[in-house]
C-alpha cells in the first residue's frame, strides 16, 4: 500500500452512535463539510432527533451531539444529513 493510500484511509471520518450499550457503527460517512455530516445507514432516524455520537477523524475522537436535519435522495439510496450541535470536532 502506498503512503498516500495509508494517509487517506487514516483520515477517513467515522461516526459512531453512543448509548448505554456502547458505541454502534451504523453510518457510512459520505461527506463532512462545515457542521454537516452526510451519511448512509440501514436505520432511518426521525427528523429532529438528537443522537449522541463519537466522531473519529484525523486520529482524534470527539464525543458530541448531532441532530437529524434531512433525508435526501431516492428511498432506495437515502442519504441522511446530520448537523453538529457543538463546534466541528
Secondary structure, 3 states (H helix, E strand, C coil): CCHHHHHHHHHCCEEEEEECCEEECCCEEEEEECCEEEEECCCCCCCCCEEEEEEEECCEEEEEEEEEEEEECCHHHCEEEEEECCCCC
